[in-house]
Every structure is written in C-alpha cells, then in structure tokens.
C-alpha cells in the first residue's frame, strides 16, 4: 500500500474522510508551488480552482443540454495533465477535434445522462472524440454531476479498486464502471459526494503523512479542548485543596495515629 497507515475506503470514518478532505487544498498548494508554471501558463492551484470551482458551478447547474465547448474541454484536460500523469501528445489530439462536434457530443451525452442516469452510455458517447478515452470522458461527466459521477483518476482507482496499491491501469470503460460502483457504495455509507471522494483519495495516495491516527489525534485534542470549557455561563468552583501534613494541628495528628492503630488491629 502506498500509505501504510491510511484508512481503506471500506474502513474510513466520516471524521477521517473530512480530515483528509481538509488536507487536500494545502497539499495541492504545496505541489503547485513545487512545480511552478511557465510564462503564460496557469499554476496547478489555479487549474484546480477551475476544475473544482468554476467548471462545477457552471456545468452542474445547467438544466438544459450543456453547451460545453472545445475550449472548456482543453482547460479540463490541462488540469488533468498537470494534476496527474503528464502525457505530451494528449492535448494535441484533443485540440484536433472539430469544435462543433465536441459541443454536440457533450450536449447529447449529458442530456441523455440526466434523463436515464446511464453512466456506461454517457462514457461511451463522450469517448468518441480524438484524444478522449474513458478517463477524460469521466472528467467531462464529473463536472456535470459532481455529487454522483467520479473522475477516473489514478489515485481514486488505486484507493477504491486496488486496495491502495499502485497497480497497472488500462483506462478501460470496464475499469471505470468498477470505480463508479465502489464510489457509489462509499457515497451511500458516509453520505459524501463523488467530487470529495476524488480529493480524499488524492490525499491518501499522495500524502504519506496522512494516516488514520492523524485524524484520531486531532479528534482527541478537540475533545480535550471541549471538556475544558465550562458547561454553564458561571465560572466553575475550584476544588478545595487538602491540607498538607505539616499544616495539621498536634491534636489532629494524635487522633489520626490512634485511628490507624485501631484499623490495623482489626485487619490482622
């Protein structure tokens, strides 16, 4: 397993899930700072904000057949290449598509998906253009339905389908449907969304410092802080300190000694 101390998708708790989700942004910031960007390029962090922010806000809220353009696809592919494994020829293949064909295919696929929820059919149709396989097709679907459709990211597949092991991936529609099935099981168990499962998987597979224990320690500190808070608006009374033996009067000392001798005789 890439991260031996991390929880599996079947054992992760709601608190651990939330803890991992909160760790995503700092991790992306760190990776973005390390990678940097060439002149005129967006940073990974900027692309990430587009993918999980602007793109989701725009496409998931459209009730009609969404007019996704070739430029939109290119932007998402750029994020995919910078966020995961870089493939130098992929972008050129995507850019070689006819803009009208991309728009029509995206519109038809998403319209049908919103009517029948058929993931397999949507992935098949979205995979028709050049340079767009099941993984990229799942990305286009995911920004339209972030609650239920998960992006076919390496990290998500490793965590949900390979027991956290970095195993070979063929990027087939069959593999994606296996990922989709397990993601939906986790969605149902924890009441979470697919878009968040993606980010949690990324943290668990990419951040070796994240473990099940790190979430538990955070919980423990929070619980201790909560217990220290007064339960009412009034200040709690301080417990009365016991007197030290040096502060005990001679009479009290004599009485205590006699009492101890009596108890000792009774126990023998």
PyMOL commands that set and color helices and strands:
alter all, ss='L'
color gray80, all
select helices_A, chain A and resi 14-35+44-60+70-83+90-95+99-116+119-126+134-144+154-161+173-190+194-206+212-228+245-247+250-267
alter helices_A, ss='H'
color red, helices_A
deselect
rebuild
show_as cartoon
